Amino acid sequence: MLQRCLDLLAPALERPGAVVVDCTLGLGGHSEALLTRFPEARLIGLDRDKEALRLSGERLAPFGDRATFVHAIYADLAEVLDGLGLPSVQGILFDLGVSSMQLDEADRGFAYAQDAPLDMRMDQTTGISAAEVLNTYAPGELVRILRQYGEEKQAKRIVSAIVREREKAPFSNSARLVELIRDALPQAAKRTGGNPAKRTFQALRIEVNGELSGLERAIPAAVDRIAVGGRIAVLSYHSLEDRLVKQVFSAGATSTAPPGLPVVPEKYQPKLKLLTRGAELPTEEEIAENRRAAPARFRGVERIREARL
């Protein structure tokens, strides 16, 4: 959905001196496209993964000082912009979820299709691993995580098996967890929704990286720091992310005036304009080109008024 991101951001980034923030730099694919299409724009790339920053830095080296790289999580967007002396920017892009590099590196533990250490940290220099979550969290907390972040209906059954098995030996690798989940689920649950381990792995990844709590800070910060006429584009990959983005965008695009006012004062008027009709889905062609785009949901907004949210 790269082209849609570029087209949505274009009216804001075609202005001389425009600054765009790629909040999820990854391997730099989106950033390279942004710098190429908008030759007068400056880019700030954020990523919590130091290896991603190194690789994207090599990729974007031809653009020289037009690209600035920051080792940070998107939850710290406001602090990053403050540190760079930027009160506002013209474009902000979020491509949420796990990067292809992280999925494809076996030793990161994100993929349930291959055996690997249960790490799942996007920034391997800090935080606890997925193995530590499985081995140390109380059963009730594990059930909550699987239900809330993985929308796993069989959370209690899976957690009972995890607790029983971790008493025999702590978890360290993904293959053992995948096998445990397959054995724990009833046959009917195995016949729908793809790999039965998918929801548990998603839940663990979100917990390990604090993804939703970070997004709860990042999206309002993006709305607060986008300039009037500036635009925000978000690609999310599961319903929890998309729901959070929708709520913030919808609130900003809604009048807060008390009912019955004959004239709505400016302070009550919407601060955002929705640029997408609901969440846009990838086309069949986009999915054929990149199967990992299948669950993507795309939303965009424009800032239309100065007042802070």
C-alpha positions in Angstrom: 0.0 0.0 0.0 3.0 2.2 -0.5 1.6 4.2 -3.3 -1.5 5.1 -1.3 0.6 6.4 1.5 2.6 8.6 -0.9 -0.5 9.9 -2.6 -2.2 10.7 0.7 0.8 12.6 2.1 1.6 14.3 -1.2 -0.4 17.6 -0.7 1.5 18.2 2.6 5.0 17.1 1.5 5.1 18.9 -1.9 5.6 22.2 -0.1 9.2 23.5 0.1 10.8 22.7 3.5 8.4 20.0 4.5 9.4 17.6 7.2 8.1 14.1 7.3 8.5 11.6 10.2 8.7 7.9 9.4 7.8 6.6 12.9 8.6 2.9 11.9 11.7 3.2 9.8 12.4 -0.5 9.4 14.6 -1.2 6.4 13.8 2.2 5.0 11.6 1.3 2.1 8.9 3.8 2.8 11.5 6.5 3.6 13.3 5.9 0.4 10.1 6.3 -1.6 9.2 9.5 0.4 12.6 11.1 -0.2 12.6 10.2 -3.9 9.1 11.5 -4.6 9.4 14.6 -2.5 12.9 16.0 -3.4 12.6 19.1 -1.2 11.3 17.2 1.9 13.4 16.4 4.9 12.9 13.0 6.7 13.2 11.9 10.3 13.3 8.2 10.7 12.6 6.5 14.1 13.2 2.9 15.0 13.7 1.0 18.2 15.8 -1.6 16.4 19.5 -0.6 16.1 20.1 -3.1 13.3 17.2 -1.6 11.3 18.7 1.9 11.8 22.1 0.7 10.6 20.7 -1.0 7.5 18.3 1.8 6.6 21.1 4.3 7.1 23.1 2.5 4.5 20.1 2.4 2.1 19.4 6.1 2.5 23.0 7.3 2.5 22.6 8.7 -1.0 20.1 11.3 0.3 22.8 12.8 2.6 21.6 15.2 5.3 18.0 15.1 4.1 17.6 12.0 6.4 18.0 12.1 10.1 17.9 8.8 12.1 16.9 8.5 15.7 17.0 5.4 18.0 13.6 5.7 19.6 10.1 4.2 19.9 7.2 6.0 18.3 5.7 6.6 21.7 8.5 9.1 22.2 7.6 11.1 19.1 7.0 14.4 21.0 10.3 14.1 22.8 12.2 13.4 19.6 10.7 16.4 17.9 11.5 18.6 20.9 15.1 17.4 20.8 15.3 18.4 17.1 13.7 21.8 17.7 10.7 21.0 15.7 7.4 22.2 17.2 5.4 20.7 14.2 5.9 18.7 11.0 4.1 18.4 7.7 3.8 14.6 7.5 3.8 11.6 9.8 3.7 7.9 8.7 3.2 4.8 10.9 3.6 1.3 9.4 2.8 -0.7 12.5 3.5 -4.3 13.3 6.6 -6.4 12.7 9.1 -5.5 9.9 10.0 -8.1 7.3 13.5 -8.1 8.6 12.4 -9.1 12.1 10.1 -11.8 10.8 12.7 -13.2 8.5 15.5 -13.4 11.1 15.1 -16.7 12.8 16.9 -15.8 16.0 14.4 -13.0 16.8 11.6 -15.5 17.6 8.7 -13.6 15.9 7.7 -16.3 13.5 5.8 -19.4 14.7 6.7 -21.3 11.4 10.3 -21.9 12.5 12.0 -22.8 15.7 13.9 -20.0 17.3 14.6 -18.5 20.8 11.5 -16.9 22.3 12.8 -13.3 22.3 10.4 -11.1 20.3 12.0 -7.8 21.4 12.1 -5.3 18.6 14.9 -3.6 20.6 17.1 -6.4 21.8 19.1 -4.0 24.1 16.3 -3.6 26.6 13.2 -5.1 28.1 12.1 -8.7 28.8 11.8 -11.5 26.3 8.7 -13.6 25.4 10.3 -16.5 27.2 10.5 -14.5 30.4 6.8 -13.6 30.1 5.8 -17.2 29.6 8.0 -18.4 32.5 7.3 -15.7 35.1 3.9 -14.2 34.6 1.0 -15.3 36.9 -1.6 -17.5 35.1 -4.3 -14.8 35.4 -2.0 -12.2 33.7 -1.2 -14.6 30.9 -4.9 -15.3 30.3 -5.5 -11.5 30.2 -2.7 -11.0 27.6 -3.9 -13.7 25.3 -7.5 -12.6 25.5 -6.8 -8.8 25.2 -3.9 -8.7 22.7 -4.4 -12.0 20.8 -8.2 -12.2 21.0 -7.7 -15.8 21.8 -10.9 -17.5 22.8 -9.0 -20.6 24.2 -6.7 -18.5 26.4 -7.5 -20.4 29.6 -6.9 -23.8 28.0 -3.5 -22.6 26.5 -2.4 -21.0 29.7 -3.2 -24.1 31.8 -0.9 -26.1 29.5 1.8 -23.4 29.7 1.8 -23.4 33.5 1.9 -27.2 33.6 4.8 -27.4 31.2 6.9 -24.6 32.6 6.9 -26.4 35.9 8.8 -29.2 34.2 11.2 -27.0 32.3 11.2 -23.3 31.4 10.3 -22.2 27.9 13.1 -21.1 25.7 12.2 -21.9 22.0 9.2 -21.3 19.8 8.7 -24.9 18.5 7.9 -26.2 22.0 5.2 -23.4 22.4 3.7 -24.0 19.0 3.4 -27.8 19.7 1.9 -27.1 23.1 -0.8 -24.8 21.6 -1.6 -27.4 18.9 -2.1 -30.0 21.6 -4.1 -27.8 23.9 -6.7 -26.6 21.4 -9.8 -28.6 20.5 -10.0 -29.9 17.0 -12.6 -27.3 15.9 -10.4 -24.4 16.9 -7.5 -25.8 14.8 -9.6 -25.8 11.6 -10.1 -22.0 11.4 -7.9 -18.9 11.3 -4.7 -20.2 10.0 -1.9 -21.4 12.3 -3.3 -22.0 15.8 -0.3 -20.3 17.4 -0.8 -17.1 15.5 -2.9 -15.3 18.1 -0.7 -16.3 21.1 2.5 -15.1 19.3 0.8 -11.8 18.5 -0.3 -11.4 22.1 3.2 -12.1 23.4 4.8 -9.7 20.9 2.5 -6.9 21.8 3.2 -7.5 25.5 6.9 -7.7 25.2 7.2 -4.5 23.1 4.4 -2.5 24.8 3.0 -1.9 21.4 -0.6 -0.8 22.3 0.4 1.3 25.3 3.0 3.0 23.0 0.5 3.5 20.3 -1.9 5.1 22.9 0.8 7.8 23.4 2.0 8.0 19.8 -1.2 8.7 17.8 -2.4 11.6 20.0 1.2 13.0 19.9 1.2 12.8 16.1 -2.1 14.7 16.0 -0.8 17.3 18.4 2.5 17.8 16.4 1.2 17.8 12.9 1.0 21.3 11.3 -2.2 22.8 9.9 -2.4 21.3 6.4 -0.2 18.4 7.5 -1.2 14.8 7.1 -0.9 11.5 9.0 -1.0 8.1 7.4 -1.3 4.9 9.4 -1.0 1.3 8.3 -2.2 -1.1 11.0 -2.3 -4.9 11.0 -4.7 -6.1 13.6 -8.1 -4.9 14.9 -6.7 -3.6 18.3 -4.3 -1.2 16.5 -6.9 -0.1 14.0 -9.5 0.5 16.7 -7.2 2.8 18.6 -6.3 4.8 15.5 -9.9 5.1 14.5 -10.9 6.4 18.0 -8.3 9.1 18.0 -8.9 10.2 14.5 -12.7 10.1 14.9 -12.6 12.2 18.1 -10.4 14.8 16.3 -12.8 15.0 13.4 -15.9 15.5 15.5 -17.4 18.7 16.9 -17.3 19.0 20.7 -20.0 21.7 20.8 -22.9 21.2 23.2 -26.0 20.3 21.2 -28.3 23.1 20.1 -25.8 25.9 19.6 -26.9 28.1 16.7 -23.3 28.9 15.8 -20.4 26.6 16.7 -17.4 28.5 18.2 -14.1 27.7 16.6 -12.8 26.0 19.8 -15.5 23.3 19.4 -15.0 22.7 15.7 -13.3 19.6 14.4 -9.5 19.7 14.3 -9.0 16.9 11.8 -10.5 15.9 8.5 -10.8 12.2 7.7 -9.1 11.4 4.4 -10.2 7.7 4.1 -13.6 6.3 4.2 -13.3 4.0 7.2 -10.3 1.7 7.0 -9.1 1.1 3.5 -8.1 -2.5 2.7 -5.4 -3.7 0.3 -6.3 -4.7 -3.2 -5.9 -8.2 -4.6 -3.0 -6.9 -6.6 -1.3 -5.5 -3.5 -1.7 -8.8 -1.6 -0.4 -10.7 -4.6 2.7 -8.5 -4.6 3.2 -8.8 -0.8 1.2 -11.4 1.0 2.1 -9.8 4.4 -0.1 -6.8 3.3 -3.3 -9.0 3.6 -4.4 -7.8 7.1 -3.4 -4.2 6.6 -5.8 -1.4 7.4 -5.1 2.1 6.1 -6.3 5.4 7.6 -5.3 9.0 7.0 -6.2 12.5 8.4 -5.4 16.1 7.7 -5.0 18.8 10.4 -7.4 21.6 9.6 -7.2 23.8 12.7 -4.4 25.1 14.9 -5.9 24.4 18.4 -4.3 21.6 20.3 -6.2 18.4 21.0 
